[in-house]
Amino acid sequence: MSDRTDPDRPGPAWLTGRTPGPRAVDAGLAAAAMADAWVFSGTGTWSAAAPGAAAALALLARRHRPVTVFVFALLVVQLGNNVLAALAALFSVAERHRTRRALAGCVLAYGTGANLPDLGPYEAAHPAEFAVAVGYSLTAGGVAVLLGRLVLTRRELARNMEELRAAQEHQRELHAQQVLARERAHLAREMHDVVSHQVSLIAVRAGALQVSADRTDTREAARTIRTLSAATLDELRHMVAVLRAPGGSDAGSDPQPQPRRQPQAALDRLDGLIADSGLDVTLTGDVPRDASPAVERAAYRTVQEALTNVRKHAPGSTVVVGFRRPGPALDVTVTNTRARHPALALPSARHGLIGLRERAEHLGGTLSDGPTPDGGYRLHLQIPRRGASIPPTADVPRHSPE
């Protein structure tokens, strides 16, 4: 048996049985053992009680060196009748060690050692009474060991419960990741099979129209449609690759080659976005070049969504896209005038502004939108250029997306 003890791991107080303030407990136990040494010193003097007092003070180290303290207390028992220190040390040994044979040997050593000082002619002549005294000592030592084993068992049970709780939490996280991976794979498959197919047909038809059309404006419109369709396919392939990345191909699907990573939407593509919009757009302010990639994508998507909404809901209007950089923030404002032509009845899930607002809030910014006094509409994004949180401005009224 070694003096090395197992480190106590934290656990619920009701399960581990550990009393708060171990130093105070050790001090109280040492004081009780000191009193026991004084009472059973025989002469009632400090010199006679000195060995027992030394054993009592040794209890202060019982949590770190339980075996050493027990051996020392057992030797002190031979000099007097004070046994409380030895019982406390035996409890500490059982609290930190699991070897049953060693614990049984400690109980036997205590049962015999505690009675050796009392062995004399009377005890030799009355072996039955001496056996009873030894039996009492063995019982007391056994109780101390059982109590120590109980505390050790409860501590191990608390540790096992903590490990089980951690394993269950890890299992729940793995299950959530598996569910998310399946959903992402399903979404990627649907995007590839449905949206990609439809956009590809649009590109093919636009290419055919570009070749066969007689009028120049028709060919130009077909070229624009084909260009936008190709760009949409590129971004769609990138989104499918992103969705499939965590889970890979799901069971039962044909293996697909990993598509080439396409460039993310950034402000350096803003001029092309405006040119292909088919709207009368004026760009004001300086487009920032020191923003983080996530901020650039948020600004680009905001302008993209605003131009899309103008085409759908305010055809014929003029648009002003403005950039400002107040302090650490980036302000993007898209304002359109009143519609000059009837709006087209196009399908809309009305999720665009919700997604933009979530993107802005995720990066520590704000998105506000609302009608202008002249019947137009204004969309305003304020976002930190490097991702730090900034206080929102109140110059644009905030409205929920319709």
Residue pairs with C-beta under 8 A, 6 or more apart in sequence:
1 67
1 93
1 97
1 99
1 102
2 67
3 64
3 65
3 66
3 67
3 68
5 63
5 64
5 66
5 96
6 96
8 18
8 155
9 155
9 158
9 159
9 162
10 162
11 18
11 155
11 158
11 159
11 161
11 162
12 158
12 161
13 20
15 154
15 157
15 158
15 161
16 151
16 154
16 155
16 158
17 150
17 151
17 154
17 155
18 151
18 155
19 25
22 63
26 59
26 60
26 62
26 63
27 60
29 59
29 88
30 56
30 57
30 59
30 60
31 56
32 56
32 84
33 52
33 55
33 56
33 59
33 82
33 84
33 85
33 88
34 52
34 53
34 56
34 57
36 52
36 56
36 82
36 83
36 84
36 85
37 49
37 51
37 52
37 53
37 55
37 56
37 80
37 82
37 85
38 44
38 46
38 49
38 52
38 53
39 82
40 52
40 80
40 81
40 82
41 48
41 49
41 52
41 80
41 82
42 48
42 80
42 81
46 53
48 80
49 80
49 82
51 76
51 79
51 80
52 76
52 79
52 80
52 82
52 85
54 72
54 76
55 72
55 73
55 76
55 77
55 82
55 85
55 86
55 89
56 84
56 85
58 69
58 72
58 73
58 85
58 89
59 69
59 73
59 85
59 88
59 89
61 68
61 69
62 69
62 88
62 89
62 92
63 92
63 96
66 89
66 92
66 93
66 95
66 96
66 97
67 93
67 97
69 89
69 92
70 86
70 89
70 90
70 92
70 93
70 106
72 89
73 85
73 86
73 88
73 89
74 86
74 89
74 109
74 110
74 113
76 82
76 85
76 86
77 83
77 86
77 110
77 113
77 114
77 117
78 113
78 116
78 117
79 117
80 117
81 117
81 118
83 114
83 137
83 140
86 110
86 113
86 114
87 110
87 140
87 141
87 144
88 144
90 106
90 107
90 110
90 141
90 144
90 145
90 148
91 144
91 145
91 147
91 148
92 148
93 103
93 106
93 145
93 148
94 103
94 106
94 144
94 145
94 146
94 147
94 148
94 149
94 152
95 148
95 149
95 151
95 152
96 148
96 152
97 103
98 152
103 145
103 149
106 141
106 145
107 138
107 141
107 142
107 145
108 138
110 137
110 138
110 140
110 141
111 134
111 135
111 137
111 138
111 141
112 134
112 137
114 137
114 141
115 130
115 133
115 134
115 137
118 130
118 133
119 130
123 129
123 130
123 133
124 130
177 246
178 247
180 246
180 247
181 246
181 247
181 248
182 247
182 250
184 243
184 244
184 246
184 247
185 243
185 244
185 247
185 248
185 249
185 250
186 250
187 243
188 239
188 240
188 243
188 244
189 250
189 253
191 236
191 239
191 240
191 243
192 236
192 240
195 236
196 233
196 236
196 237
196 240
199 229
199 232
199 233
199 236
200 229
200 233
202 225
202 229
203 225
203 226
203 229
203 230
203 233
206 222
206 223
206 225
206 226
206 229
207 222
207 226
209 218
209 219
209 222
209 225
210 219
210 222
210 223
210 226
213 219
213 222
224 276
224 278
227 276
228 276
234 262
235 262
235 265
237 259
237 260
237 262
238 259
238 261
238 262
238 264
240 259
241 258
241 259
241 261
249 255
249 256
263 269
264 293
264 297
265 296
265 297
265 300
265 301
265 304
266 293
266 296
266 297
266 300
267 287
267 288
267 289
267 291
267 296
267 299
267 300
269 300
270 283
270 287
270 300
270 303
271 283
273 300
273 303
273 304
273 307
274 281
274 283
274 303
274 307
274 321
277 307
277 311
278 311
279 307
279 310
279 311
279 317
279 318
279 319
280 317
280 318
280 319
281 307
281 318
281 319
281 320
281 321
282 318
282 319
282 320
282 321
283 321
283 322
283 323
284 320
284 321
284 322
284 323
285 322
285 323
285 324
286 323
286 325
287 323
288 296
288 323
288 325
288 330
288 385
290 385
291 299
291 330
291 385
291 386
292 385
292 386
292 387
294 363
294 387
295 330
295 363
295 383
295 384
295 385
295 386
295 387
298 356
298 359
298 360
298 363
298 365
298 381
298 383
299 323
299 330
299 332
299 381
299 383
301 356
301 359
302 332
302 334
302 356
302 360
302 367
302 379
302 381
303 321
303 332
303 334
305 352
305 353
305 355
305 356
305 379
306 319
306 321
306 334
306 336
306 379
307 319
307 334
308 352
309 352
309 377
309 379
310 317
310 319
310 334
310 336
310 377
312 343
312 344
312 346
312 348
313 339
313 343
313 377
314 336
314 337
314 338
314 339
314 343
314 376
314 377
315 339
315 340
315 341
315 342
315 343
315 344
316 339
316 340
316 341
317 336
317 337
317 338
317 339
317 340
317 376
318 336
318 337
319 334
319 335
319 336
319 337
320 333
320 334
320 335
320 336
321 332
321 333
321 334
322 331
322 332
322 333
322 334
322 335
323 330
323 331
323 332
324 330
324 331
324 333
325 331
325 385
327 390
328 384
328 385
328 386
328 388
328 390
329 365
329 382
329 383
329 384
329 385
329 390
330 381
330 382
330 383
330 384
330 385
331 380
331 381
331 382
332 380
332 381
332 382
332 383
333 378
333 379
333 380
333 381
333 396
334 378
334 379
334 380
335 372
335 376
335 377
335 378
335 379
336 376
336 377
336 378
337 374
337 375
337 376
338 374
338 375
338 376
350 401
350 402
352 401
353 367
353 369
353 379
353 401
354 401
356 367
356 381
357 367
357 401
360 366
360 367
360 381
360 382
360 383
361 367
363 383
363 384
363 387
364 383
364 384
364 387
364 388
364 389
364 390
365 381
365 382
365 383
365 384
365 390
366 381
366 382
366 383
366 392
366 393
366 398
367 379
367 380
367 381
367 382
368 379
368 380
368 396
368 397
368 398
368 399
369 377
369 378
369 379
369 380
369 396
369 398
369 399
369 401
370 377
370 378
370 396
370 397
370 398
370 399
371 377
371 378
372 378
378 396
380 395
380 396
382 390
382 392
382 393
383 390
384 390
